[in-house]
Amino acid sequence: MPAWFVSMGPLGWPLALCSLLTVALLLERLSVFLQLQPISEKTLLSSAAACRDCTAQACQKRRPSGWRYGLALLERHGNLPAEQREEVLGCWLQEERCRLNQHLRVLQMVGVLAPMLGLLGTVLGMVVMFAGIADQNGPVTPALLADGLWQALYTTVWGMLIAIPALAAGQGFSFWAERYLERVQMLLNRCHLAFNGLDLSLAELPDVQTSVQLSAS
């Protein structure tokens, strides 16, 4: 084993397991979030056009994913009453939220556990260091103290290096998921109104501001 790993003592293996788990979860969540299809402002405003594009024959040739799956689900159950369509979309949004937030609590748990393991390793290392100093008959030199403290603090350093990326990634992915789901919900609400004969899009009303100005004059 390398000297830096041996210096961490019995807490080296738990910290190594935490680091491997953090890297694996980061890569897995990153692969999921990078596959999310962003919703542009143009798509959000022209929600009725997005519904028509999703229900077009060209879009049905392949299995939709992300928010396009929600639109396809809305189109598939378009013959149901509005309340039942809302329940279907609500269930799908809840499943999508669970899918995006999967493993994020594990990341946050590792971020909390890793520095505690590092601190425990530091305390154990200092106990061993002071026990060795107590058994020594010669003078205690600063070099001897520095060498013992360096080895004792090594586990705390590694615990913090594991905790910071884990906590940052957990909070970042959670914020990313909520922002994405908010825009998906806005798009589905607009499309749901379009199915009911209403349309919140202003793309087809370019002269609204002009008409208001003429009326005011």
C-alpha positions in Angstrom: 0.0 0.0 0.0 1.2 3.6 -0.6 2.6 5.5 2.4 -0.2 8.1 2.3 -2.8 5.4 2.5 -1.1 3.6 5.3 -0.8 6.8 7.2 -4.6 7.1 7.4 -4.7 4.0 9.6 -7.9 1.9 10.0 -10.1 4.7 8.5 -8.3 4.5 5.2 -10.6 1.8 3.8 -13.9 3.5 4.8 -12.7 6.8 3.2 -11.6 5.0 0.1 -15.1 3.4 -0.1 -16.7 6.8 0.3 -14.5 8.3 -2.4 -15.3 5.5 -4.9 -19.0 5.8 -4.1 -18.9 9.6 -4.6 -17.2 9.3 -8.0 -19.6 6.5 -9.2 -22.7 8.5 -8.1 -21.4 11.7 -9.7 -20.8 10.0 -13.0 -24.2 8.2 -13.0 -26.2 11.4 -12.1 -24.2 13.4 -14.6 -25.1 11.0 -17.4 -28.8 11.2 -16.5 -28.9 15.0 -16.3 -27.0 15.6 -19.5 -29.6 13.6 -21.3 -32.4 16.0 -20.3 -33.8 18.0 -23.2 -33.8 21.7 -22.3 -37.0 23.7 -22.8 -36.3 27.0 -24.5 -38.4 30.2 -24.0 -39.6 29.9 -27.6 -40.9 26.3 -27.0 -42.5 27.5 -23.7 -44.3 30.4 -25.3 -45.4 28.5 -28.3 -46.7 25.6 -26.3 -49.6 24.8 -28.7 -47.1 24.4 -31.5 -45.0 22.1 -29.3 -48.1 20.0 -28.7 -48.8 19.8 -32.5 -45.1 18.9 -33.2 -45.2 16.2 -30.6 -48.4 14.7 -31.9 -47.1 14.8 -35.5 -46.4 11.5 -37.3 -42.7 12.2 -37.4 -42.4 12.4 -33.7 -44.3 9.1 -33.1 -41.7 7.0 -35.0 -39.4 6.9 -32.1 -40.0 6.7 -28.3 -40.1 10.2 -26.8 -38.2 11.0 -23.7 -38.1 13.8 -21.1 -40.7 16.5 -21.5 -41.7 15.1 -24.9 -42.8 12.0 -23.2 -45.1 14.1 -21.0 -46.6 15.7 -24.1 -47.1 12.3 -25.8 -48.8 11.1 -22.6 -51.1 14.1 -22.6 -51.9 13.5 -26.3 -52.6 9.8 -25.7 -55.1 10.6 -22.9 -56.6 13.6 -24.7 -60.0 11.9 -24.8 -60.2 11.8 -21.0 -61.8 14.5 -18.8 -59.5 17.4 -17.7 -59.4 16.2 -14.1 -58.2 12.7 -15.1 -55.6 14.2 -17.5 -54.3 16.3 -14.6 -54.0 13.2 -12.4 -52.1 11.3 -15.2 -49.7 14.2 -15.7 -49.2 14.6 -11.9 -48.3 10.9 -11.5 -45.8 11.2 -14.4 -44.2 14.3 -12.9 -43.9 12.6 -9.5 -42.2 9.6 -11.1 -39.9 12.0 -13.1 -39.0 13.8 -9.9 -38.1 10.5 -8.1 -36.0 9.5 -11.1 -34.0 12.8 -11.1 -33.6 12.9 -7.3 -32.5 9.3 -7.1 -29.2 8.7 -5.2 -29.0 12.4 -4.3 -29.6 11.6 -0.6 -26.9 9.0 -0.7 -24.5 11.7 -2.0 -25.5 14.1 0.8 -25.1 11.3 3.3 -21.6 10.6 2.1 -20.8 14.3 2.2 -21.8 14.4 5.9 -20.2 11.0 6.8 -16.8 11.5 5.2 -15.6 14.5 7.3 -16.8 12.7 10.4 -14.8 9.6 9.5 -11.8 11.9 8.8 -12.2 13.6 12.2 -12.4 10.2 13.9 -9.2 9.2 12.1 -7.5 12.4 13.3 -8.5 11.8 16.9 -7.3 8.1 16.8 -4.1 9.3 15.2 -3.5 11.9 17.9 -4.2 9.3 20.6 -1.6 6.9 19.1 0.8 9.8 18.7 0.5 11.0 22.3 0.7 7.4 23.5 4.0 7.0 21.7 5.3 10.2 23.1 4.4 9.1 26.6 6.4 5.9 26.2 9.5 7.7 24.9 12.2 8.3 27.4 14.2 10.9 25.3 13.3 14.5 24.7 10.3 15.4 22.6 11.4 17.3 19.6 9.2 19.6 17.4 10.0 17.3 14.4 8.5 14.4 16.3 5.3 16.3 17.0 5.0 17.6 13.5 5.4 14.1 12.0 2.7 12.7 14.3 0.3 15.6 13.7 0.8 15.4 9.9 -0.2 11.7 9.9 -3.2 12.4 12.2 -4.6 15.3 10.2 -4.3 13.4 6.9 -7.7 11.6 7.3 -9.4 15.0 8.0 -8.0 16.4 4.7 -9.3 13.4 2.7 -12.6 13.5 4.4 -13.1 17.1 3.5 -11.9 16.5 -0.1 -14.7 13.8 -0.4 -17.4 15.9 1.4 -17.1 19.1 -0.6 -17.7 17.6 -4.1 -20.4 15.2 -2.7 -22.4 18.0 -1.0 -21.9 20.5 -3.9 -23.1 17.9 -6.4 -26.1 16.8 -4.3 -27.3 20.4 -3.9 -26.5 21.3 -7.5 -28.3 18.3 -9.0 -31.3 18.9 -6.8 -31.5 22.5 -7.9 -31.1 21.4 -11.6 -33.9 18.9 -11.2 -36.3 21.4 -9.6 -35.6 24.0 -12.3 -36.2 21.5 -15.0 -39.4 20.1 -13.5 -40.7 23.6 -13.0 -40.3 24.4 -16.7 -41.8 21.0 -17.7 -44.8 21.7 -15.5 -45.3 25.1 -17.0 -45.1 23.6 -20.5 -47.6 20.8 -19.6 -50.0 23.3 -18.0 -50.0 25.4 -21.2 -50.5 22.4 -23.4 -53.3 21.1 -21.1 -55.0 24.5 -21.6 -54.5 24.2 -25.3 -56.2 20.8 -25.3 -59.1 22.5 -23.5 -59.4 25.1 -26.2 -57.4 27.8 -24.5 -53.9 29.1 -25.4 -51.7 31.4 -23.3 -49.2 31.9 -26.2 -48.8 35.5 -27.4 -47.0 34.4 -30.6 -50.1 34.8 -32.6 -50.9 38.3 -31.3 -48.1 40.5 -32.6 -50.2 43.7 -32.7 -51.5 43.6 -29.1 -49.2 46.4 -27.9 -50.0 48.5 -31.0 -53.7 48.1 -30.4 -53.3 49.1 -26.8 -51.4 52.2 -27.7 -54.0 53.2 -30.3 -56.8 52.8 -27.8 -54.9 54.9 -25.3 -54.4 57.7 -27.8 
